[in-house]
Amino acid sequence: MVITTQQILDTIGTGLLPFARITGMCMVAPVIGGRLVPVRVRVLLSVVLTLIVVIPRSTSERSS
């Protein structure tokens, strides 16, 4: 399997950038951004939210 530069850029654009934005939101949100919520929980929440956002988008792009 050959991985092209375009595939790498597509993966970064569809996965990593939304993850970074959602993680930033979770870190500064008033309810979950406080000291009472551990960092692992916030990161896990970020991963779950990113998957919810990215997976439907990537499957709809493949079907068209």
C-alpha positions in Angstrom: 0.0 0.0 0.0 1.4 3.4 -1.0 0.5 6.4 1.0 0.6 9.6 -0.9 1.2 13.1 0.4 -2.4 14.0 -0.4 -3.7 11.2 1.8 -1.6 12.4 4.7 -2.9 16.0 4.3 -6.5 14.8 4.0 -6.1 12.8 7.3 -4.6 15.8 9.1 -7.4 18.0 7.8 -10.2 15.7 8.7 -8.9 14.3 12.0 -6.2 16.1 13.7 -7.4 19.7 13.3 -10.9 19.0 14.6 -9.3 17.1 17.5 -7.1 20.1 18.4 -10.1 22.5 18.3 -12.3 20.2 20.3 -9.6 19.6 22.8 -9.0 23.3 23.3 -12.7 23.8 23.8 -12.8 21.0 26.4 -9.8 22.4 28.3 -11.3 25.9 28.7 -15.0 25.0 29.1 -16.3 26.2 32.5 -17.9 22.9 33.6 -15.3 20.3 32.3 -12.3 22.6 32.2 -11.9 22.9 35.9 -9.6 21.0 38.3 -12.3 18.6 39.4 -12.3 16.8 36.0 -9.1 14.9 35.3 -7.1 15.6 32.1 -7.6 12.0 30.9 -11.4 12.4 31.1 -11.2 15.7 29.1 -9.0 14.1 26.4 -11.2 11.1 26.2 -14.2 13.3 25.8 -12.4 15.2 23.0 -11.6 12.0 21.2 -15.2 10.8 21.4 -16.5 14.2 20.2 -14.0 14.3 17.4 -15.1 10.8 16.2 -18.7 11.9 16.3 -17.9 14.9 14.1 -15.3 13.3 11.7 -16.8 9.8 11.0 -20.1 11.0 9.5 -18.2 13.6 7.4 -15.7 11.1 6.0 -18.4 8.5 5.2 -20.5 11.0 3.3 -17.5 12.1 1.3 -16.8 8.6 0.2 -20.3 7.9 -1.0 -20.4 10.9 -3.3 
